[in-house]
Structure formats: C-alpha cells, structure tokens
C-alpha cells in the first residue's frame, strides 16, 4: 500500500485467463481495447470521460490566468 493508501496493481491483459470470472475477463478486455462491453465497463468509461473533461477544463483555465 502506498503512503496515501492507494494500491497499485499490475495487470497482464494478454495473460492466461483460465480460471478467472467472466466479469474480470470483460474488465481485461476493456483495458486492452478501451471499448466498454457491459454496464460495469460502461460506467468506468463514463467516469474516465468525466475526469478527462474536468482535467481539460482545468488546463484551459490555468492557461488563461
């Protein structure tokens, strides 16, 4: 665990998927392609888009000042 209580996970999206759940497989596919395939990965995509949009607004604002 990092000092700020975050955790870092290393994921091999091309690894052997034997024995992992369908949900985990869908998540790995999302990591690989960036394309959501179910409601869970669609929610992740929506959050990513919100964060990117917010970061773009912050960057534009800081460039104006």
LINFENMO-V51291 format. One record per pair of residues at least 12 apart in sequence whose C-alpha atoms are under 8 Angstrom apart, sorted by the first residue. I is the first residue (numbers start at 0). GAP is how many residues later the second one is. Records with the same first field share a line. If there is no record, write none. Layout:
I=GAP / GAP
//
This chain:
12=15 / 16 / 18 / 19
25=12 / 15
26=14
//
